[in-house]
Amino acid sequence: MNGTIVVNSDGMNNTVFTVSLPIRHDSHPESQEPISISKQITGNHSLISNNYQIENSEKPVVLIVEKNRDLCCYLISILKDKYALLTEINGENAIKTAQEKIPDVIISDVTLPLLDGFQLCEKLKSSLATNHIPIILLTLMHSKEDRIKGIKNGADAFLSKPVYEEEVLALMDQLLSTRKQLREKYNPFIRTSTHREEKDIDGNSANMEFLQRVTNLIYKELTNTENIIEKISSEICLSSSQLNRKMKAISGLTTTNYILKTRLNQAQKLLIHTHKPIGDIAMESGFNDFAYFSRSFKKEFGMTPTTFQRIPTRNKLTDTSQKFN
């Protein structure tokens, strides 16, 4: 029909669709007024049903919890290029999705059906599976009460309505950058942790306690080469996928790689402080394939375990500390 459609949205409650059509003999003058659409999402279904796939996505995963269709669509348009997206329209479904998918960030409105944003925040921050996830609450402009209540319930940041693209993207970058910095702080813990040691590293204490707990369980199951991940998951009461996403978020390592590093750390200690045969050390550290142990050790420490064992003890400590500093 050779017409045009212009969309203007304030990112809050109102979106105006201006439809222009050329005048024809069968047109109706009374239908030429701009059409204003402002819809509330109803029912118990998310606005988007897996339109943006998150499985195996390299992008950070963001869960948007918003009942207002216009605002939800606006946030999607801002974030879809950089992030893998999930959406929910009420607090109860959002909690289920967050616990199942373990997103990297959650953006939630304060006003939601079933459970409001404050209750959502409180429940997620009190759950072991989700307490590490940064939560952004959407509040009314200048609503000091909402912000205070959000802080008390564990919110990490706030966005005021109307929402602006630059502010959303800047805040997302800042939150994910902070998480990356915390992961870097955990690196010494990952390299040198043992079930007997507590490391004094600044950062989120709940996350550090979680890593220490996982590490203790790894040492408990160190020689278990069959189902160590399942054992750890069962002890912590998380599924294997929940554990993996949480470990990746906190440490930057998958559960498998974290276990490997812990085993290599143990092997290194045994090589430094004992004179046991390397084959025995490999077995005691959880490796039943000597060739794989040797390759992994060399990749981690820059030399084979045989070469490392020949170095005098004092030089071993110096060489490895220099490698990591």
CORQUI-V538682 format. One record per residue. N is the residue number from 0. RES is the residue in three letters. BURIAL is + if it has 16 or more other ideal C-beta (glycine too) atoms within 10 Angstrom, else -. Layout:
BEGIN
N/RES/BURIAL + N/RES/BURIAL
END
This chain:
BEGIN
0/MET/- + 1/ASN/- + 2/GLY/- + 3/THR/- + 4/ILE/- + 5/VAL/- + 6/VAL/- + 7/ASN/- + 8/SER/+ + 9/ASP/- + 10/GLY/+ + 11/MET/+ + 12/ASN/- + 13/ASN/- + 14/THR/+ + 15/VAL/- + 16/PHE/- + 17/THR/- + 18/VAL/- + 19/SER/- + 20/LEU/- + 21/PRO/- + 22/ILE/- + 23/ARG/- + 24/HIS/- + 25/ASP/- + 26/SER/- + 27/HIS/- + 28/PRO/- + 29/GLU/- + 30/SER/- + 31/GLN/- + 32/GLU/- + 33/PRO/- + 34/ILE/- + 35/SER/- + 36/ILE/- + 37/SER/- + 38/LYS/- + 39/GLN/- + 40/ILE/+ + 41/THR/- + 42/GLY/- + 43/ASN/- + 44/HIS/- + 45/SER/+ + 46/LEU/+ + 47/ILE/- + 48/SER/- + 49/ASN/- + 50/ASN/- + 51/TYR/+ + 52/GLN/- + 53/ILE/+ + 54/GLU/- + 55/ASN/- + 56/SER/- + 57/GLU/- + 58/LYS/- + 59/PRO/+ + 60/VAL/+ + 61/VAL/+ + 62/LEU/+ + 63/ILE/+ + 64/VAL/+ + 65/GLU/+ + 66/LYS/+ + 67/ASN/+ + 68/ARG/+ + 69/ASP/+ + 70/LEU/+ + 71/CYS/+ + 72/CYS/+ + 73/TYR/+ + 74/LEU/+ + 75/ILE/+ + 76/SER/- + 77/ILE/+ + 78/LEU/+ + 79/LYS/- + 80/ASP/- + 81/LYS/- + 82/TYR/+ + 83/ALA/+ + 84/LEU/+ + 85/LEU/+ + 86/THR/+ + 87/GLU/+ + 88/ILE/+ + 89/ASN/+ + 90/GLY/+ + 91/GLU/+ + 92/ASN/+ + 93/ALA/+ + 94/ILE/+ + 95/LYS/- + 96/THR/+ + 97/ALA/+ + 98/GLN/+ + 99/GLU/- + 100/LYS/+ + 101/ILE/+ + 102/PRO/+ + 103/ASP/+ + 104/VAL/+ + 105/ILE/+ + 106/ILE/+ + 107/SER/+ + 108/ASP/+ + 109/VAL/+ + 110/THR/- + 111/LEU/+ + 112/PRO/+ + 113/LEU/- + 114/LEU/+ + 115/ASP/+ + 116/GLY/+ + 117/PHE/+ + 118/GLN/- + 119/LEU/+ + 120/CYS/+ + 121/GLU/+ + 122/LYS/+ + 123/LEU/+ + 124/LYS/+ + 125/SER/- + 126/SER/- + 127/LEU/- + 128/ALA/+ + 129/THR/+ + 130/ASN/- + 131/HIS/+ + 132/ILE/+ + 133/PRO/+ + 134/ILE/+ + 135/ILE/+ + 136/LEU/+ + 137/LEU/+ + 138/THR/+ + 139/LEU/- + 140/MET/- + 141/HIS/- + 142/SER/- + 143/LYS/- + 144/GLU/- + 145/ASP/+ + 146/ARG/+ + 147/ILE/- + 148/LYS/+ + 149/GLY/+ + 150/ILE/- + 151/LYS/- + 152/ASN/+ + 153/GLY/+ + 154/ALA/+ + 155/ASP/+ + 156/ALA/+ + 157/PHE/+ + 158/LEU/+ + 159/SER/+ + 160/LYS/+ + 161/PRO/- + 162/VAL/+ + 163/TYR/- + 164/GLU/- + 165/GLU/- + 166/GLU/- + 167/VAL/+ + 168/LEU/- + 169/ALA/- + 170/LEU/+ + 171/MET/+ + 172/ASP/- + 173/GLN/- + 174/LEU/+ + 175/LEU/+ + 176/SER/- + 177/THR/- + 178/ARG/+ + 179/LYS/- + 180/GLN/- + 181/LEU/+ + 182/ARG/+ + 183/GLU/- + 184/LYS/- + 185/TYR/+ + 186/ASN/- + 187/PRO/- + 188/PHE/+ + 189/ILE/+ + 190/ARG/+ + 191/THR/- + 192/SER/+ + 193/THR/+ + 194/HIS/- + 195/ARG/- + 196/GLU/- + 197/GLU/- + 198/LYS/+ + 199/ASP/- + 200/ILE/- + 201/ASP/- + 202/GLY/+ + 203/ASN/+ + 204/SER/- + 205/ALA/- + 206/ASN/+ + 207/MET/+ + 208/GLU/- + 209/PHE/+ + 210/LEU/+ + 211/GLN/+ + 212/ARG/- + 213/VAL/+ + 214/THR/+ + 215/ASN/+ + 216/LEU/+ + 217/ILE/+ + 218/TYR/- + 219/LYS/- + 220/GLU/+ + 221/LEU/+ + 222/THR/- + 223/ASN/- + 224/THR/- + 225/GLU/- + 226/ASN/- + 227/ILE/+ + 228/ILE/+ + 229/GLU/- + 230/LYS/- + 231/ILE/+ + 232/SER/+ + 233/SER/- + 234/GLU/- + 235/ILE/+ + 236/CYS/- + 237/LEU/+ + 238/SER/+ + 239/SER/- + 240/SER/- + 241/GLN/+ + 242/LEU/+ + 243/ASN/+ + 244/ARG/+ + 245/LYS/+ + 246/MET/+ + 247/LYS/+ + 248/ALA/+ + 249/ILE/+ + 250/SER/+ + 251/GLY/+ + 252/LEU/+ + 253/THR/- + 254/THR/+ + 255/THR/- + 256/ASN/- + 257/TYR/+ + 258/ILE/+ + 259/LEU/+ + 260/LYS/+ + 261/THR/+ + 262/ARG/+ + 263/LEU/+ + 264/ASN/+ + 265/GLN/+ + 266/ALA/+ + 267/GLN/+ + 268/LYS/- + 269/LEU/+ + 270/LEU/+ + 271/ILE/- + 272/HIS/- + 273/THR/- + 274/HIS/- + 275/LYS/- + 276/PRO/- + 277/ILE/+ + 278/GLY/- + 279/ASP/- + 280/ILE/+ + 281/ALA/+ + 282/MET/+ + 283/GLU/+ + 284/SER/+ + 285/GLY/+ + 286/PHE/+ + 287/ASN/- + 288/ASP/- + 289/PHE/- + 290/ALA/- + 291/TYR/- + 292/PHE/+ + 293/SER/+ + 294/ARG/- + 295/SER/+ + 296/PHE/+ + 297/LYS/- + 298/LYS/- + 299/GLU/+ + 300/PHE/+ + 301/GLY/- + 302/MET/+ + 303/THR/- + 304/PRO/+ + 305/THR/- + 306/THR/- + 307/PHE/+ + 308/GLN/+ + 309/ARG/- + 310/ILE/+ + 311/PRO/- + 312/THR/- + 313/ARG/- + 314/ASN/- + 315/LYS/+ + 316/LEU/- + 317/THR/- + 318/ASP/- + 319/THR/+ + 320/SER/- + 321/GLN/- + 322/LYS/- + 323/PHE/- + 324/ASN/-
END
